Amino acid sequence: MTNDNSTVSLGGNITGTVSPPDSLYIVVSHNETFSSTETPVTFEFYCREIATVDVVVNVPIEGYGPVRFGFKKDCKTPNLNINIGTQPHGNDVVSHGKVTLAWYPNIGSAFKPSDFPVLPFYIQIGGEKKAATIPITHMSITATDNYCHPYFTPLLTNATHLSQTFSAYYNCSYHGFNKTDTKFLATMIFDGIPIPVQFEWMTYLENQPATIDIGLTPEDSDVAYNGVVTPLFQPSVSTYFIPGWRSRQTFSLRFTSEPVPERQMSILFINYSALPPN
C-alpha cells in the first residue's frame, strides 16, 4: 500500500473471538478489499450475558501475515433478555438469552422422562425492565430419531413479561421397535437477533404396546384391549380355563388406532376379571 490507488485483498473474513465463550456474539461487516483510503470495518455486538468480555480480532491479509488486535467489551444488559424454563417463570433452560449448560446442544445433560408424549416450556422476558414484547420469528424442533416428527404448539409470535407456555410434542410413530435415548433440538429466532437460540434435551422412548385387540370371538377384546392384556389372561396369573375336552381354541386379533384412557381400561379390567370360564 504505497499509493492511494493500491488495494490489498483480505485472505478471508475478519473474525472476532470472545472470552468467556458464548458471552458475546459479534457480526462483522467489511469489504473484501481495502486501500490506503479509509475502509470501515463495523462490529455489531449482541451481549448474551452480563460480563466484561475480551475480544480478539483477526484480520487475514492475502500475501501477508494476519494482524490481530484486542479490546474489551462491557456487556451490562443482554440484548436478548429471554428466560425459558420447564416451570412457570423458570429459567432452567435459557437464562437471560443464554442457554444453560444442561440444555446446551451437544454438551448438555438434560434428560426428561417420556411418561407423556408432550413436554411443556414457559417463556417470558426477564429482568426488571419489562419490555412490551420481543417478536418471535421462528420456532421449530427436530429429532435424531426418524420415528419421531416433533413440533411446537402453539407457535408463539411474541414473548412478553408474562409467562407463556408452549409445548413440544414428540409425535413418535413406531411399532415393535425397542427405542432408547433420543435427542430433540429446539430452535427459536427472535426479531433483530442474528443468532438463534438452540437448546437440546434427551428422552427415553420405550417401546409402546401394540395397538391391538385380542378376543375369544370376532370384534371382542376380552383378552387384550388396545395392547393391554386383561387380568383374566395375564401370564402366570391367568384364571381363564380351557377344558380338557376342547382340542382347539381360536383367538381373534385386530389392529386398532385409538389409545384407550386409563380410567376406561380399569373398568374393562374389572368386567373382564369377572367373566366365567367357558
Disulfide bonds with the S-S distance in Angstrom:
Cys47-Cys75 2.05
Cys148-Cys172 1.99
